[in-house]
Amino acid sequence: MIEVEDLSFSYDKSAVLEGINLSIHDHEFIGIFGPNGGGKTTFLKLLMGFIHPQKGKVRHPYKKIGYVPQAATFDRQFPITLEEAVLQGCLQTGLKWGFFTKGARQKTRECLAKVGLQGFEKKPLGALSGGQIQRAFVARALVSDPDFLLLDEPTANIDREAEGVIYEILMGLKGKITILMVTHNLQAVVGKVDRLLCIQHTVSWFSPSEVCAHFSVGLYHSPLKLL
């Protein structure tokens, strides 16, 4: 399982996370929500080891981690194809003598088919729509067969087709790998996840049945049954 003990992190002197303690069991599907600036993305980066806590510990057993970042702007003129972008997920395991193996290329084609982008392999990444690019990021995260998948708002600002494909993939993985997904669309995930984690500098756990309509407008509070 994932164990976080007394975790705190600050950027310069601005505290982002304080006194975080939590456990996440193997193969759980966790939805993460909270206000902008509350520390959600920072929490994911700490789990992946991109940054290190100033205080406390993060422990988990996972060796292969898939990561889908927030949709980001990039140079659409950069000369890279869709296939080449997804192959970047094989850098650790799919290279031999500086070249991607046949197995890595085959796995890339399989993942592109899984996200509905078969036939686009040689198309420039910059020529794709926003939803297609986000599906490409999901394929890149899956190509290494991760046992731990982290997604940072994977369905934000994309079309319904791409959103449906992503949720279909996640439901197919549920119970097979550990999944943590940041989202602002609680109504879309509340029936899919095992538990919900609210991060706003500290953390609070919720079961799907405890999610309140107030949360959709940013009014996060303890479960009503406890008030």
Summary of the structure (lengths in Angstrom):
residues: 227
radius of gyration: 18.2
end to end distance: 30.5
largest distance: 61.7
contacts: 664
relative contact order: 0.19
helix: 33%
strand: 27%
